[in-house]
Amino acid sequence: MDSAEGYVTDVSYIAGFYPNMAPLAMRYVAALNKVTPPQVGKGFRYLELGCGLGRSLTTLAAANPHGDFVGVDVNPLHTAAIEKDVAAGKLKNVRVVNADFAHVPRDIGKFDFITIHGVLSWVTANVREQVLQVAKKHIAPGGLLLVSYNAMPGWAHLQPIRAILRQYAQLRQGASPQRLREALAYLVFIRDKQAKYFEDNPRAAAYVDSLLQQDVNYLVHEYLHEDWKCFYVAEVAEMMSASANLGFVGSLPVFTNFWDLCVRPEFHELFRTTSNRLVTESHKDFCANTAFRWDIYGNNPKPMVTLAERLKEVDDFHYRVARKGITLPYQANLGVVTSTVQGALYQALLGVLGDRSMRLSEIIASDEMKGTPAEEVMRAVDAGVAMAMFDVTSGPVATATAVPAKVQVSNAFNRALMATESLGGRAVSLASEATGTGHALSDFDAAILHELVERGRDGLADRVETRLSGSGRSLLQNGQPVVDAAARKEIVAKAVDAFLTTTLPLLGQLGIVTQA
Ligand SMILES: C[S@@+](CC[C@H](N)C(=O)[O-])C[C@H]1O[C@@H](n2cnc3c(N)ncnc32)[C@H](O)[C@@H]1O
């Protein structure tokens, strides 16, 4: 019989799209780390274990119609919700399996990509072993696996918070959300009365405030399971190797693969003398106090050491300037370290990639890169991606084109999302077949887009305002609700204007919006 073994099932998780889960992101990290990623041009297979409400799974399926997607989850509320999204989005490439990890049907086959997000730290050791056995059995040769988890030492001072929440909630009666609320109230009480733990750990005291801002369903899933464990990177690497025969490849976000972007200069000498990647990762986590990791593992992947090999294996990636208005010197604040980029090579790259997306081979061959060694160009492009100066996409992205007067959203999945999630209080990520991933819009911009494609531009701001008033979602300015009717009207009109001039052209480039 299927069992969630200590995992909360009386309340659904929250739906969220995570770009790190895209095959695009996983493949790029592999390429950066000199590992050959799976080819995707002729199709690929993708499995998410513990897919929750499946928003990453379905968004990626919509963005990659040539891929074949399977999601497994034990909670029937979750799998039923995904089936509904699959039907509403007319997705033909998603299979949803309601099963626990010990009972995954054998016939699902092998996968080029397997993702396990939000599972490892929150299940029992037994379930961890089960999920890794599924991964071992179903990962294709050369396949990549993404795993996320709460990491040490970033969680060290916060672990007692989880213990207090869980212990208190266990003493209460009722459904999980109610017990969680009561436990949270208790936490606030002892924090405000300056219990010594909070006095000695001021960051834990501040953390309680951030919990109060979170969705209660998220908090139930984060804190109330029977098991909850934070891992050092080396522990997970050992588990992956011993249980699933997988080796460490790299991590996300992209900048975490560059230790010099993660640790302050005074530590650089230490890192320069370490050639063991896992030792580097462990030091890095201490220097950066890492609290959450997204790691990529590979099933005996083929090395891809030279530039020639990279151009042969993965020249399908396209690069472009991430957003308008990037100038040098460019500063990227990546948590612990602020890095600065300047110099002629980056100036030239900003010029080359400002108007159109290009493959690495095209960038290297461009007139502007003449005289610069190709390896240097590659390193600069990769560092630029790490620092969010450049974007990577799975295919070409259109140049800035004029937005047509009448627009449509052609993808049924995106249309269904806009209809159900606009003004829902959370970002709405729309799928782009051009980039192979999802792109977040605010729930307010999603409502503007929905009104625009449904009923055109005439009276757009008024219709958005009417819809906002009827939705129960408050309009905030500087954190305060705006109640004055004239002020509301003005704010909405400005937001609609900004959407039409800035966001809509971007959606056009991504192919999310097309001419009607
Ligand atoms: C925190 S959620 C993460 C959901 C999803 N990966 C996401 O990114 O939104 C973890 C999911 O794992 C599922 N899960 C927990 N234990 C499981 C088990 N033993 N077998 C199958 N699914 C399980 C839960 O039902 C839940 O949906």
The ligand as a MOL file (V3000), in Angstrom:
LIG
                    3D

  0  0  0     0  0            999 V3000
M  V30 BEGIN CTAB
M  V30 COUNTS 27 29 0 0 0
M  V30 BEGIN ATOM
M  V30 1 C 7.8490 20.1710 -0.5340 0
M  V30 2 S 6.9880 19.2830 -1.7260 0 CHG=1
M  V30 3 C 7.8850 19.7380 -3.1690 0
M  V30 4 C 7.0320 19.7530 -4.3780 0
M  V30 5 C 7.6680 20.0830 -5.7010 0
M  V30 6 N 8.8680 19.3160 -5.9470 0
M  V30 7 C 7.8840 21.5620 -5.8990 0
M  V30 8 O 8.9730 21.9190 -6.2930 0
M  V30 9 O 6.9750 22.3610 -5.7180 0 CHG=-1
M  V30 10 C 7.4490 17.5700 -1.5050 0
M  V30 11 C 6.5300 16.5940 -2.1860 0
M  V30 12 O 7.0120 15.2600 -1.9830 0
M  V30 13 C 5.8890 14.3870 -1.8270 0
M  V30 14 N 6.2940 13.1860 -1.0710 0
M  V30 15 C 6.6870 13.1160 0.2190 0
M  V30 16 N 6.9480 11.8360 0.5730 0
M  V30 17 C 6.7050 11.0850 -0.5240 0
M  V30 18 C 6.7770 9.6730 -0.7910 0
M  V30 19 N 7.1770 8.8390 0.1490 0
M  V30 20 N 6.4700 9.2460 -2.0330 0
M  V30 21 C 6.0870 10.1300 -3.0080 0
M  V30 22 N 5.9780 11.4720 -2.7990 0
M  V30 23 C 6.2900 11.9420 -1.5840 0
M  V30 24 C 4.8860 15.2310 -1.0670 0
M  V30 25 O 3.5510 14.7760 -1.2160 0
M  V30 26 C 5.1150 16.6270 -1.6410 0
M  V30 27 O 4.2390 16.9030 -2.6760 0
M  V30 END ATOM
M  V30 BEGIN BOND
M  V30 1 1 1 2
M  V30 2 1 2 3
M  V30 3 1 2 10
M  V30 4 1 3 4
M  V30 5 1 4 5
M  V30 6 1 5 6
M  V30 7 1 5 7
M  V30 8 2 7 8
M  V30 9 1 7 9
M  V30 10 1 10 11
M  V30 11 1 11 12
M  V30 12 1 11 26
M  V30 13 1 12 13
M  V30 14 1 13 14
M  V30 15 1 13 24
M  V30 16 1 14 15
M  V30 17 1 14 23
M  V30 18 2 15 16
M  V30 19 1 16 17
M  V30 20 1 17 18
M  V30 21 2 17 23
M  V30 22 1 18 19
M  V30 23 2 18 20
M  V30 24 1 20 21
M  V30 25 2 21 22
M  V30 26 1 22 23
M  V30 27 1 24 25
M  V30 28 1 24 26
M  V30 29 1 26 27
M  V30 END BOND
M  V30 END CTAB
M  END
